């Protein structure tokens, strides 16, 4: 079964740091690009970051650029999001999502999400 | 920054056709995608490449594109289709600079 499982969420103070992980199984992780997408409470989806299969190409949304770092370990079938200088507006459910094998396939597999709360 | 505009809500009766639009200046040049999200669940891809349906998605879901507007059409709406729907596309920066629309709440009356 193709599956993505996020972990690492929690309560953190403003200005703090958190590292999210996404464990992939059921497919050849090293062949797929990946994304992080977040959803603030009661709000819509917001794309956060993209990383290519070999980590050679990385993109960030303007809202997190310079504060968040996406990375992956293909040997461990894992995707990461290092979040620094966290703000209240970063409070959200964070999803990892697989980019389809061809770019126009969309985000075809999603995890169940992990909740990040930034509050004092 | 680039925006995709969706109506906040659409309401239809069971068996009718629901149409959800998404507007954006770059849509003539970039593919659009549609996701369904039910409360407490992760999004599910229902349309990719403007009008293609992933395997396992019912035929009543279809997509179309015309100029700066893309449309998700759900024919013969069922109660189980009640959900939030999001369009997604890329901005002018490049293919993987993704943007989501604000979402449309589909209510089945």
Interface residues (C-beta under 8 A of the other chain):
Chain A: X33 X35 X37 X44 X45 X46 X47 X50 X57 X59 X62 X95 X97 X99 X100 X103 X104 X105 X106 X107 X108 X110 X111 X112 X113
Chain B: X1 X31 X33 X35 X37 X42 X43 X44 X45 X48 X49 X54 X84 X86 X88 X93 X94 X95 X96 X97 X98 X99 X100 X101 X102 X103
